[in-house]
Amino acid sequence: MQGIISNFKTKRDFAQAIDRFFTVTLPEIAESLTSRINDNFQMFNHASSS
């Protein structure tokens, strides 16, 4: 996460980018996401550590 945040000059710039994603970008792409997101989760067994 540190690498991502360091791409912004200030924490405020980072916060504004996150806010812009949720208020502008997400509403614009929401319709295209509905066909990609579902509740068909897969359960995986953990590999043994031996």
C-alpha positions as CSV (number, residue, x, y, z in Angstrom):
1,M,0.0,0.0,0.0
2,Q,2.9,2.4,0.7
3,G,3.9,2.3,-3.0
4,I,0.4,3.3,-4.0
5,I,0.1,6.2,-1.6
6,S,3.6,7.5,-2.5
7,N,2.3,8.2,-6.0
8,F,0.3,11.1,-4.5
9,K,2.0,14.2,-3.2
10,T,-0.2,14.5,-0.1
11,K,-2.6,12.4,1.9
12,R,-5.2,14.9,0.8
13,D,-4.5,14.2,-2.9
14,F,-4.9,10.5,-2.1
15,A,-8.2,11.0,-0.3
16,Q,-9.5,13.1,-3.1
17,A,-8.7,10.4,-5.6
18,I,-10.5,7.8,-3.5
19,D,-13.5,10.1,-3.2
20,R,-13.5,10.8,-6.9
21,F,-13.5,7.1,-7.6
22,F,-16.6,6.5,-5.5
23,T,-18.5,9.6,-6.6
24,V,-17.6,9.8,-10.3
25,T,-15.8,6.7,-11.6
26,L,-17.8,4.0,-9.8
27,P,-21.2,5.4,-10.9
28,E,-20.0,5.6,-14.5
29,I,-18.8,1.9,-14.6
30,A,-21.5,0.4,-12.2
31,E,-23.7,-1.0,-15.0
32,S,-20.7,-2.8,-16.6
33,L,-19.8,-4.3,-13.2
34,T,-23.2,-5.8,-12.5
35,S,-22.6,-8.6,-15.1
36,R,-19.2,-9.3,-13.5
37,I,-20.0,-9.5,-9.8
38,N,-22.0,-12.4,-8.5
39,D,-22.4,-14.4,-5.3
40,N,-21.0,-17.6,-6.8
41,F,-18.1,-18.0,-4.4
42,Q,-15.8,-20.9,-4.5
43,M,-14.4,-22.6,-1.4
44,F,-10.8,-23.8,-1.5
45,N,-9.1,-26.2,0.8
46,H,-5.8,-25.0,2.4
47,A,-2.8,-26.9,1.2
48,S,-1.1,-29.0,3.8
49,S,2.1,-27.5,5.2
50,S,4.1,-30.8,5.5
